[in-house]
Amino acid sequence: MQAALAAATAYSLPVARAPRRALIGLGIALALADSSVVTLALPDILRQFDVEIPEVAWVLTSYNLVLAAAAVPAAYAARRRPVPAFAAGTLVFAGASLACALAPSFAVLVGARCVQALGGALLVCAALDLLSEIDGSDERAVRTWAAAGVLGAALGPAAGGILTETLGWESIFLVQAPLALATLLACVGLRARPLVAPAGRPNVPANLALLLVSGALTAALFLLVLLLVDGWRIAPAAAGLIVTVMPAAAIVTAAVSPRLGGVVTRAGCGCVLIAGGLTALGLLPGSSWWWTIVPQLFVGAGLGLALSALTERALQGRSPQAVHGGWTIAARHAGVVVGLLLLTPIFTTALDRNEDRALRAGAAAVIDSSIPPLDKLAVAQDVLAIVRSADREVPDVRRAFDERPDDAEYVTLEERLVSELDRAVTAAFSRPFLLAALLALVALVPIFASRREPSV
């Protein structure tokens, strides 16, 4: 009887572990997806709160900045009592998510995002020790933790775009709250041993590579969706579906990543793939969404390889795991902030310059068109008024033809003007994508330096 009971217990234990592991992975993915989940919601947030474009960017920047700053202190706090730390972080994250959804002002929204990041830092760092306790293996826990982080980072923009288009931007945060609370079920009956041993120094080269790779991925995770929605005027839900190519490639690659070689080899190959995909995005031959599919596959595969491998390398031989996990979170999200601060001004300047070129080309198109001479002046005035009222957004020049005849010459002129503007917008994104590709290649230097980094 006792032997049968022992056998049944041994058989059921892995089944009990699986839902705990999945719930904790969900919490990690939610917290790390928030670094990019509101990208496609920014235009709606801007209009609702009537703020300027530099201000609305703080909805993204504030979360990543606070998460980067709080990760290491949160990791030191979590290692002493990981279960209460995970529960507390989850409650704070869920409560702040509701506050974001119900924010009456822009200042409250940004403040709630900061609080949300504090909760996210605590739950993500505590989750690593919980996974070690559940799996009985630091190595397997790191793989699960890294895979959940890759999943969250890759899926964020797509999920946010679909929710924004179908239910409004507030639904992003309303959906997060109950999902986050559900992860608390993983804590029921779970006991994790506190770790108070001194933490060794972090793997500096691996974390520096994580920072550079995350900065490069900013172009793919943020600028690509902006190009689709604001540049090419694709609906957020459709854009969300288009960019699911990237997370799909990341998930598949991350799943098979451990079988593709050592961590340094995988990280290096991942950076090369990311750089290749970003270079292709910077050299797009046309302004149609299907040109982005193959570059997305490259970036997604690189993301799945590089982030998981570098996280494993940064934690390899390090103890306690939660503290060094905190360093990887700090490095990743500091990289996102660096990417935003570095690439956004370059993109904005290029957009202004290329819009001027588009206007000159558009003026030539109006002059060369076969519409009546008096209408040429009227169309030119209408287009100029639309451009001036766009307030640094991509103007919709089709509105200049709303009350014009449907004759072939007007349709031809409209399509030519739209084509010139699309070409200018696509060119404006070129330089930031190419700079991001360079960041990914620079990450190869610390990656190969980390090969000589001793374990602690």
C-alpha positions in Angstrom: 0.0 0.0 0.0 2.8 2.4 1.0 4.7 1.5 -2.2 1.7 2.2 -4.3 1.1 5.6 -2.6 4.7 6.5 -3.1 4.5 5.6 -6.7 1.3 7.6 -7.2 2.9 10.6 -5.5 6.0 10.4 -7.7 3.8 10.2 -10.7 1.6 13.1 -9.8 4.4 15.5 -8.8 5.3 16.6 -12.3 1.6 17.2 -13.1 1.4 19.5 -10.1 4.6 21.3 -11.2 3.3 22.1 -14.7 0.5 24.4 -13.8 2.7 26.2 -11.2 5.4 26.7 -13.8 2.9 27.9 -16.4 1.3 30.4 -14.0 4.6 31.8 -12.9 5.7 32.0 -16.6 2.5 34.0 -17.3 3.4 36.5 -14.6 6.9 37.0 -16.0 5.5 37.4 -19.6 2.9 39.9 -18.5 5.4 42.1 -16.6 8.0 42.0 -19.4 5.4 42.5 -22.2 4.5 45.8 -20.6 7.7 47.3 -21.8 6.2 47.4 -25.3 2.5 46.5 -25.0 1.2 50.1 -25.3 3.2 51.0 -28.4 0.2 50.9 -30.7 -2.0 52.6 -28.1 0.1 55.8 -28.0 -1.8 57.7 -30.7 -5.1 57.0 -28.9 -3.6 58.0 -25.5 -2.2 61.2 -27.1 -5.6 62.2 -28.4 -7.5 61.3 -25.2 -5.3 63.3 -22.9 -4.3 66.0 -25.4 -0.6 65.9 -24.8 2.4 66.4 -27.1 4.3 63.5 -28.8 7.4 63.8 -26.6 5.2 63.6 -23.5 3.2 60.6 -24.6 6.4 58.6 -25.0 6.8 58.6 -21.2 4.0 56.0 -21.1 6.7 53.7 -22.5 9.9 55.2 -21.1 8.7 55.5 -17.5 7.9 51.8 -17.2 11.2 50.7 -18.7 13.2 53.2 -16.7 11.7 52.3 -13.4 11.9 48.5 -14.1 15.6 48.9 -15.0 16.3 50.9 -11.8 14.3 48.7 -9.5 15.3 45.3 -10.7 18.5 44.7 -8.7 17.1 46.1 -5.4 13.9 44.0 -5.9 16.1 41.0 -6.5 17.9 41.4 -3.2 14.5 41.8 -1.4 13.0 38.8 -3.2 15.8 36.3 -2.3 15.0 36.4 1.4 11.3 35.6 1.0 10.6 34.8 -2.6 6.9 33.6 -2.2 5.7 36.7 -0.3 7.8 38.9 -2.7 6.1 37.3 -5.8 2.7 37.7 -4.2 3.3 41.3 -3.2 4.8 42.2 -6.6 1.8 40.6 -8.4 -0.7 42.5 -6.2 1.1 45.8 -6.9 1.3 45.1 -10.6 -2.4 44.2 -10.8 -3.5 47.2 -8.8 -1.4 49.6 -10.8 -2.8 48.0 -14.0 -6.3 48.9 -12.9 -5.1 52.4 -12.0 -3.7 52.7 -15.6 -7.0 51.7 -17.1 -9.0 54.1 -15.0 -6.5 57.0 -15.0 -8.4 60.4 -15.1 -5.3 62.3 -16.3 -2.0 61.7 -18.2 0.0 62.4 -15.0 -1.9 59.6 -13.1 -1.3 57.2 -16.0 2.4 57.8 -16.0 2.5 57.5 -12.2 0.6 54.3 -12.3 3.0 52.9 -14.9 5.9 53.6 -12.6 4.2 51.7 -9.7 3.3 48.9 -12.2 7.0 48.6 -13.0 8.0 48.4 -9.3 5.5 45.5 -8.9 6.8 43.9 -12.1 10.4 44.1 -11.0 9.6 42.3 -7.7 7.5 39.5 -9.2 9.9 38.8 -12.1 12.9 38.5 -9.8 11.1 36.4 -7.2 9.8 34.2 -10.0 13.3 32.8 -10.7 13.7 31.4 -7.2 10.2 30.0 -7.3 10.9 28.2 -10.6 14.1 26.8 -9.1 12.1 25.4 -6.1 9.4 24.0 -8.4 11.8 22.3 -10.9 14.6 21.4 -8.4 17.1 22.7 -11.0 18.5 26.1 -11.4 19.4 25.3 -15.1 15.8 24.4 -16.0 14.4 27.3 -14.0 16.6 29.7 -16.0 15.5 28.3 -19.3 11.8 28.6 -18.3 12.4 32.2 -16.9 14.2 33.3 -20.1 11.7 31.7 -22.4 8.8 33.5 -20.6 10.7 36.8 -20.9 11.2 36.3 -24.7 7.5 35.4 -25.1 6.4 38.6 -23.3 8.8 40.9 -25.1 7.9 39.5 -28.5 4.1 39.4 -28.1 3.7 42.8 -26.4 3.2 45.0 -29.4 0.9 42.6 -31.3 -1.3 41.9 -28.3 -1.5 45.6 -27.5 -2.4 46.6 -31.0 -5.2 44.0 -31.3 -6.7 45.0 -27.9 -6.5 48.7 -28.7 -8.3 48.3 -32.0 -11.0 46.0 -30.7 -11.7 47.2 -27.2 -9.7 50.4 -26.7 -6.4 51.1 -25.1 -7.8 50.8 -21.5 -8.5 47.1 -22.2 -4.8 46.4 -22.3 -4.6 47.1 -18.5 -8.0 45.7 -17.7 -7.1 42.4 -19.2 -3.8 42.3 -17.4 -5.2 42.7 -13.9 -7.2 39.4 -13.6 -4.5 37.5 -15.5 -1.9 38.7 -13.0 -4.0 37.8 -10.0 -4.5 34.3 -11.4 -0.8 33.7 -11.1 -1.1 33.9 -7.3 -2.5 30.4 -7.4 1.0 29.2 -8.1 2.0 30.3 -4.6 -0.6 28.2 -2.8 1.2 25.6 -0.7 4.6 26.6 -2.2 7.6 27.0 0.1 10.8 28.4 -1.2 14.0 28.4 0.9 15.4 31.9 1.5 18.9 32.5 0.2 21.0 35.0 2.1 24.5 34.0 0.8 26.5 36.9 -0.6 25.9 37.5 -4.3 29.0 37.4 -6.5 29.6 40.1 -9.1 27.4 40.0 -12.2 28.6 38.8 -15.6 29.4 42.2 -17.0 30.0 41.3 -20.7 26.8 39.2 -20.9 24.7 42.0 -19.3 26.3 44.6 -21.5 25.4 42.5 -24.6 21.8 42.2 -23.3 21.7 46.0 -23.0 22.9 46.4 -26.6 20.6 43.7 -28.1 17.6 45.2 -26.2 18.5 48.6 -27.6 18.6 47.2 -31.1 15.3 45.3 -30.7 13.6 48.6 -29.8 13.6 49.4 -33.5 11.8 46.1 -34.3 9.4 46.2 -31.4 8.6 49.9 -31.5 9.5 51.5 -34.8 8.2 48.8 -37.0 4.7 49.0 -35.5 4.9 52.8 -35.8 5.8 52.5 -39.5 2.9 50.2 -40.1 0.3 52.3 -38.2 1.4 55.9 -38.4 3.5 55.6 -41.6 1.5 53.3 -43.8 -1.9 54.0 -42.1 -2.7 50.3 -41.4 -5.3 49.7 -38.6 -3.8 48.8 -35.2 -5.5 45.4 -35.2 -4.2 44.6 -38.7 -0.7 45.8 -37.7 -0.9 43.7 -34.6 -1.6 40.6 -36.7 1.3 41.5 -39.1 3.8 41.7 -36.4 2.9 38.4 -34.9 5.4 37.0 -37.4 8.2 38.1 -35.1 7.0 36.5 -31.9 6.1 33.3 -33.7 9.6 33.1 -35.0 11.0 34.0 -31.6 8.9 31.3 -29.8 9.8 28.5 -32.2 13.5 29.5 -32.1 13.6 29.8 -28.3 12.0 26.4 -27.9 14.7 24.6 -29.9 17.5 27.0 -28.9 19.2 24.7 -26.3 19.8 22.1 -29.1 21.5 24.6 -31.4 24.8 24.9 -29.7 26.5 26.6 -26.8 25.3 29.9 -25.3 28.0 32.0 -26.9 27.4 30.5 -30.3 23.6 31.0 -30.0 23.9 34.5 -28.7 26.3 35.4 -31.6 24.1 33.9 -34.2 21.1 35.7 -32.7 22.8 39.1 -33.0 23.7 38.5 -36.6 20.1 37.5 -37.4 18.8 40.6 -35.6 21.3 42.8 -37.5 20.4 41.2 -40.8 16.6 41.6 -40.2 17.0 45.3 -39.1 19.2 46.0 -42.1 16.5 44.6 -44.4 13.9 46.8 -42.7 16.2 49.8 -43.2 16.4 49.0 -47.0 12.8 48.2 -47.8 12.2 48.3 -51.6 8.6 49.3 -51.2 5.9 50.6 -48.8 3.8 47.4 -48.5 3.5 45.3 -45.3 4.6 42.1 -47.0 8.1 43.4 -47.5 8.4 43.3 -43.7 7.7 39.5 -43.3 11.1 38.1 -44.1 13.0 40.7 -42.0 10.6 39.9 -39.1 11.4 36.2 -39.4 15.1 37.1 -39.1 14.6 39.5 -36.2 12.3 37.1 -34.4 14.7 34.1 -34.8 17.5 36.3 -33.5 15.5 37.5 -30.6 14.7 33.9 -29.6 18.3 32.9 -29.8 20.0 36.0 -28.3 17.9 36.9 -25.3 17.6 33.3 -24.1 21.2 32.5 -24.6 22.5 35.8 -23.0 20.2 35.4 -20.0 21.5 31.8 -19.5 25.1 33.1 -19.9 24.6 35.9 -17.4 23.2 33.5 -14.8 25.5 30.6 -15.5 27.3 29.6 -12.3 26.0 32.6 -10.5 24.2 32.4 -7.1 21.8 33.5 -5.8 19.9 33.3 -9.1 17.4 36.0 -8.2 20.0 38.7 -7.8 21.8 37.9 -11.0 18.4 37.7 -12.7 17.8 41.2 -11.5 20.9 42.3 -13.2 19.7 40.9 -16.5 16.3 42.6 -16.2 18.1 45.9 -15.4 20.3 45.5 -18.4 17.5 44.6 -20.8 15.3 47.5 -19.9 18.1 50.0 -19.6 18.7 49.0 -23.2 15.1 49.7 -24.2 15.4 53.2 -22.6 18.7 53.8 -24.5 17.1 52.6 -27.7 14.1 55.0 -27.3 16.3 57.9 -26.4 18.8 57.2 -29.2 16.5 56.3 -32.1 13.5 58.5 -31.6 15.3 61.9 -32.3 17.0 60.4 -35.3 13.7 59.2 -36.7 11.9 62.5 -36.0 14.6 64.5 -37.7 14.6 62.2 -40.7 10.8 62.3 -40.9 10.8 66.1 -41.1 13.5 66.1 -43.7 11.9 63.5 -45.9 8.4 65.0 -45.6 9.9 68.2 -47.0 11.3 66.2 -49.9 7.9 64.6 -50.4 6.2 68.0 -50.5 8.6 69.1 -53.2 7.9 65.9 -55.2 4.2 66.3 -54.6 4.2 69.9 -55.9 5.9 68.6 -59.1 3.3 65.9 -59.4 0.5 68.5 -59.1 2.1 70.7 -61.7 2.6 67.8 -64.1 -0.9 66.4 -63.6 -3.6 66.8 -66.2 -6.3 68.3 -63.9 -7.6 71.8 -64.7 -5.1 74.6 -64.0 -7.2 76.3 -61.3 -7.7 73.0 -59.5 -4.0 72.5 -59.3 -3.7 75.5 -57.1 -6.6 74.4 -54.9 -5.3 70.9 -54.5 -1.8 72.2 -53.6 -3.3 74.6 -51.0 -5.4 71.8 -49.5 -2.5 69.4 -49.3 -0.3 72.1 -47.7 -3.0 72.8 -45.1 -3.3 69.1 -44.2 0.5 68.8 -43.8 0.7 71.9 -41.6 -2.1 70.6 -39.3 -0.6 67.2 -38.9 1.5 68.3 -35.9 4.5 66.0 -36.6 2.2 63.1 -37.5 2.2 61.6 -40.9 -0.4 63.6 -42.9 -3.3 61.9 -44.6 -3.2 63.6 -48.0 -6.2 61.6 -49.3 -8.5 64.0 -47.4 -7.6 66.7 -50.0 -9.5 64.6 -52.6 -12.6 63.9 -50.5 -14.7 66.4 -52.4 -12.9 66.2 -55.8 -14.3 64.4 -58.8 -13.7 60.7 -59.2 -12.2 61.3 -62.7 -9.1 59.3 -63.7 -6.7 62.3 -63.5 -7.7 63.0 -59.9 -7.3 59.4 -58.9 -3.9 59.2 -60.6 -2.7 62.4 -58.8 -4.0 61.2 -55.4 -2.2 57.9 -55.8 1.0 59.6 -56.8 0.9 62.0 -53.8 0.3 59.1 -51.5 3.1 57.1 -53.1 5.5 60.0 -52.6 4.5 60.4 -49.0 4.8 56.6 -48.3 8.3 56.7 -49.9 9.3 59.6 -47.7 8.0 58.0 -44.5 9.7 54.6 -45.3 13.0 56.5 -45.9 12.7 58.3 -42.6 12.6 54.9 -40.8 15.7 53.7 -42.7 18.4 55.3 -40.6 17.1 54.3 -37.2 16.7 50.7 -38.4 20.3 50.7 -39.7 21.6 52.2 -36.5 19.8 49.5 -34.5 21.4 46.9 -36.7 24.8 48.4 -35.8 23.9 48.1 -32.1 23.2 44.4 -32.6 26.6 43.9 -34.3 28.4 45.8 -31.6 26.9 43.4 -29.0 29.1 40.7 -30.6 32.1 42.2 -28.8 30.9 41.6 -25.2 29.3 38.3 -26.2 32.7 36.8 -27.2 34.3 38.6 -24.3 31.9 36.8 -22.0 33.4 33.5 -23.1 36.4 34.3 -20.9 34.3 35.5 -18.0 34.8 33.1 -15.0 31.8 31.7 -13.1 31.3 32.9 -9.6 
